[in-house]
Amino acid sequence: MNQPELPPIETIFNPHSDTYATDPVPGCLALLGRGALVWYEPWQAWIMTQMDDIMQCWKEEYLSSDFYDWEFAPQRPPEDQWSNFEKAMIGHSLLSDHDHHRLIRRVTAPAFSRNVVDKIQSKIEPDIKALFNDLGQPQEFDYIDAIAQHIPFISITRMVGIPEKYWPAIRKVILTFTETWNPTISDARREAARADSNRAIDIIRDVISERRAQPEQDDFLSTLLAIESNNDEFDEWDIVTLVLALIGAGADTTLIAQQWSVYSLLKNPNQISKALASAEAFANAFNEISRWGLSSKMGFARYAPDDMEVLGKAVRKGQMILMMPHLKDYDPTYYEEPERFDVERKFDPDVLFGYGPRYCIGAALAKRQLFITLSELFNRFPNLRLKNEPERDGSDHNAVTFKSLRLSTGAASQ
């Protein structure tokens, strides 16, 4: 007996739809059930759905991470025509070949050590406290407007070591960094983001030049410059790329994480004390916040370096393959009682920030920043609650966010 023909997956799974923003679970589970590698016509891309396959791809790196290997990417310019963007991105930290990428991970490991993260915490705590001091004790406020939109940029920039005099200029041009390679937006928008990144790189190089004249400061940039002085294969463009990614990508993703962390904990108030018991407890709790919220729209983009067979499908050279580990987040065969929010749920392996050689090098910094901010929030407002169910916003290209997040503090009227 013939099986009934399934409807096109894009009629069920559409991350840019209002339906997905409201409830992404049915679409994600439908895509998960279509096979290990599914063609997604709207994006002209394959989607890798199964966690074992995704982890194998991360580990073996048999697909390319280089945006210029995408069939629809602009032509890779000759080296004598490179702008700052190409100088930073081609052959360096983010789009480098496997060997150089491993070198970068190895030599920069001291910059992301537990000791460095602990020192950075003492640097950003005054900024976070100052922001809450300015807020005062209102009866209610919009968390996104008052806190979340400011803290990621301020704290990450402070962590890196960008002097405050550069903050207004760099903030204007660095927050579009993740759009420089996004496949779901227009060419014009990608080019505008690339122009922004070129201007951001100019500022970062000015900061590096200034820091060379005044080294020995206790921040991430000084650590990278010290590493550079002892490694011939690690140069200024590697530093530029790391700083660009930490601020540009980090501020964007951490803003999203701020919103969902507050929302998830206030929807499950019995979990707040456990989640914030320690930095280590929150590191695990944030995995559950991300799983339960299921806010992701996109995946990790890779490109076929040649015509090849991938998971039984003929994949053409240059085609994009999006790895989507979040599809499993409400799969009852992967997580017991996936609807239940449990900040002590075990995650083994922890794949929220990637896996293997391409694991996000700034994961510990991101989690620590969130822990400090949320601890301050709930210490100041122990009776905090959602004012209303917030309206979801599907306009961000990476994730479902909120248009506002109004909170009631329980404070007395002033």
N, C-alpha and C positions, 0 to 999 in steps of 0.2 A: 504493500500500500504506500503510495507516494505521500511524503510529508508535506504539509501545507507550506507554501512559500512565505518566508518571514518578511515583514515590512523592512524597507531600508533602515539601517541603524540610525541614520541622522534624523529620522522622524521620531525616534525614541530618546536618543542621546544627543542633546544639543546644549552644550555648556553655556551658550550665550542667550538662552531663552529664559523667560520669566519662570517657566515650569522648573527648570534646573535650579534657579536661584532659590525657589521656594522649597523644593524637595529634590535633591540630586540623587537620592538612593535608587529609585526605580531605573533611571537611565544608566547609572553606573553598573547595576547588577545585570541589566539587559546586555550591555556591551561586554561585560565579563563572560557572559554565557554564549557569545557568538564565536568563540575560538581564541586560539593563542595569539594570532596576528590578524587584525581586522582592517580592511580598507575603509577609510573615512573620506568620502568624496568631497565634502565641503572644504576640507583642509588639504586635499590632494596628498594625503599622508597615510601611512600604516600606523595602527595603534597596537602596541604590545601590552597584553592584558594580564598575563599570569606572573605571579611574584617570583617563582623559581626561574623563569626565563629572564625576567628583568635583572635579577641578581647575577645570573650567569653572564649577561651582557655587561653589567657594571664590572664584574670581576675580570672577564677576558678582554674587554674593550675591542671587540671585533667590528664595531661600527665606529664611524668617525664622529668626533665632537666639533669639527671645524665647520662653522657656518658657511664658509665659502664652498664646501662640498655639496651643499644643497642645490638641487637642480634649478631652483628659482632665485638663487642668490645672485647679486650683481657679480660681474666678472672680477676675479681677483686682480687688482691692479699690479702693474710691474713695480718692483721695489723702489725705483727712482721717482715714482709718483705717489708713494704712500703719504697719507696724511698722518697726523699723530694717532688717529684711531687705528689705522692699519699697523703702525709701528708697535703699538701696545698690544694689539690683539692677535697678530699673526706671529706664530712662533714663540709666544710667551704664555703666561700662566693659564689663561682660560682656553685658548684654542691651540695649545702647543701639542706636538706629537707626544706619544705615550712616554718616551724616555725622558724628555725635558719636563713633562708634567710631574713625573715621579721625582725628578731631581728637585723641582720646586717644593713639592710636599716634604721631602726629606730635609732640605736645608732650612725651610721656614718653620719646621715643627717647634723650635724653641719659642717662636713668637706667639704660639697658641697654647703654651703650656699652662698647667693649673696655676703656677706661681704668677705668670703674667696676667692671667684672667683675674686673680685675686687682687693684684695691684691696680688693675684697671677699674675694678669695682669701687675702690676708694676715690678714684678720680670722678666718676660719673654720679655718685650718690649726692654730692652737693647740688648738681644741676637738677636732678630729679626732685630733691627736697625744695629747691627754690621754685620750681614750677607749681608744686602743690601749695607752697606758701602763698604764691600769687593767687591761687584759686580760692584760698580761704575756707570758710565753712558754709557754703551755699546749701539751701534746702534741696536743690536739684541742679544738675548741669549735664551738658553733652560731653561725654568722655572723649569722643573723637576730636571735637573742636578744642576742648580745654587742655587735654593731655596727650592723647595718642598721636596726633599729627605732628607734635613737637618733639617728643622724647626720642623716637628712633634716630632722627637726623642728628640731634644734639649729642646724644650719648655715643653713637657710633663715630661721629666726627671727633668727639673728645677722646674716645678710645684710640683712634688712629693717630691723633696728634696734630690735627689741622688747627692752626691758631684762629681765634674767634674773628679776627679782622677779615678772614677769608670766607667766613660762613655765608654772608648774604649772597656773594657772587657765585659760590659753588653750589649753593642750594638751588639756584635758578636753573642750573644746567645738568645736574648730575642725577636727578630723580627719574629721568626718562631712560636711564642706561639700559634697563632690561628690555626696552622696546627696540634696541638696535638689531636684535636677531629674532624678534618674535614673528612667526610665520603667519599669524592670523590677522595682522593689521596691514594697512596699505603701504605701498612702497614709499609714498610721500611722508607718511608718519615715521617710518623707519629712517628715512633720510634726515628728517628733522631731529630725531633722537640722536643720530650719528653726529650731526652738527653740534648738538648740545654736548655730546661726549668729547668732541674735539676741544671745545672751550673748557670743559672740566679738566681735561688733561693738561692744558696750559697752566691752569691754576695749581694742579697737583705738582707739576714740575717746578713751579715757582716756590712752592712750599718745601720741596725736597732740596732745592738750592739753598734756601734760607736755613734749613735744618743742618745741612752739611757745615755751615759756618758756625752753628751752635748745637753741636751734638750732645750726647749724654743726657737726653731728657727721657723720663721714664714713661714711654708710650710705645705703641706698636710701630710707628714709623722709625723711631730711633733704633728699635730692635732690628728692623729690616735693613737699615743702613749698616749696622754692625755686621749683619750676616753677609751683605754685599761685599764688604771690605775683606772678607775671608773666603770668598767663593768666586772664582773667575767666571763660572758659568751662570751666575746669577747677577743680573745687571739692573740698571735704573728702570728699564722698560718693564721688567718683571715686577718691580716695586709699584710702578704706576698702575699696572693692570690689577694687582692685588688691592690697592687702595680704591681704585675705581669700582671694583666689584664689591668690596666691603661696604662702601658708602652707598653706591647707586643701587645695588641689588639688596643689600642688607636693610637699608632704610625702608625700601618698598615692602619687602616681605615682613619686616618686623612691625610695620604699621598694621598690616593685616592680622598678624599674630596678636597684637595688642587688643584689637577689637574682639577677636574670637575667644581669647583667654578670659576677658572680663565677662563676656556674654555666657560662656560655658559654665564658669564658676558660679555666676549668679543664678543660672537655671538649675544648678545643683549645689546649693549652699552648704549642704552637709559634707561636701568634699573640700571646702576652702582650706580648712586648717590642715588637712593632710597634704594638700597640694603645696602649701607654703611652709611646711614644717622645716625645710632646709633647701638649700640650692640644689642638692642632689635629688631630693624628693620632687622638686618642681621640674627638674630635667626629664624625669619619667612622666610626670603629670602632663607636661606639654605634648608628649606623644599622644596621650589620650585626648587632650583638647583638640588636637589637629585631626585625629581619627574621628572623633564624635561629631565635630563640626562639619567635616567633609566639605570644606570650602574650595578645594582645588578645582580648577577648570582644565589646566594644561598638564603637561608631563615633561619629562626630560627628553629634549630633542637630540636625536642622533641621525646620521646620514649614511647611506650605503656607499662604501668606497668603490665598489665595483658591482657589476651585475652578479647577483648571488642568490642563493636560496636561504631564506630565514624562516625557521619554524614551519617548513613545508610549503612556503609561498615563494614564488619567483619575484624577487625585488630588483627593480632596475637601479642602475648606478645613479646616485644623486637623490633618490627618493628619501623622504623623511620618514623616520620611525620614531614615534612618540611613546616613551615608556611611561605608563600610568599606574604607579603602585597604589594610588588611592582608590582604585576601583574595588579593591579587596576589603575596604574599611567597614562595610556593612554586610560582608559575606559570612553567614553563620558557620560555614565550613572552615573559615579562617579564624574568626573570633567568636568565642562563646558569648551569647546574649549581646550582640553588637549594639542594640538600642540602649543598653545600660551604660551609664557614664561611671567609670571607675578609675580614679587617678593612680591606683596601685596595680592596674592591669600590667602584666608582664609583656614586654616587647623584645622578642628574641628571634631574629636579629632586629636591631633598631635601624630602620631604613628611612626615617623621616627626612633626613638630610642627605640621602644617597647611601652608597655602599661601595666598599672597595676603594680603588685608587681615586675615584672621583667624589668621595665623601666630602661634603661641604666643610671646608677648613675653618670657617667661622662659626660653626654650630655652637660651640661652648660659649662664645661671646654673646651670641643672640639669646641663648637661654638665660644667661646671667643677667643681661639687661632687663629681660621680661620679669625675672624673679624679683629684682630690686624694685621695679616699678609697681608690680602688683602687691608686694609686701607693704610698700608705702601707702598704696591706695586703701587696702583693707585695714591697716593699722589706724589710719586717719578717720576712716568711715566704717566702723564695725557694724553698723546697721544698714549698710548699703543694699539697695535692691534696684531692679529694673523699674523705671517709671512706666513703661509699656513695652509691648513686644515690638522690637525695632523693625522698620521696613528694610528688606534686603535690597542690595544694589548689585546688579549684574553687569555694570559698565566696565569694571576693571578687567583687563585681558587675562590676568593670572588667576583670579579667585573671586568668589562671591564675598562681598563686604556688606557693610551697613551704611545707610544714608545718614543716620545719626544713631547715637547710643545714649539716650537720656536716662540718667540715674537719679534716684532719690536717696538722700544721705541720712535722713532721720534727724538732721541738725535742727535746732530751734531757729525760728525766724529771727532775723536781725533787724 
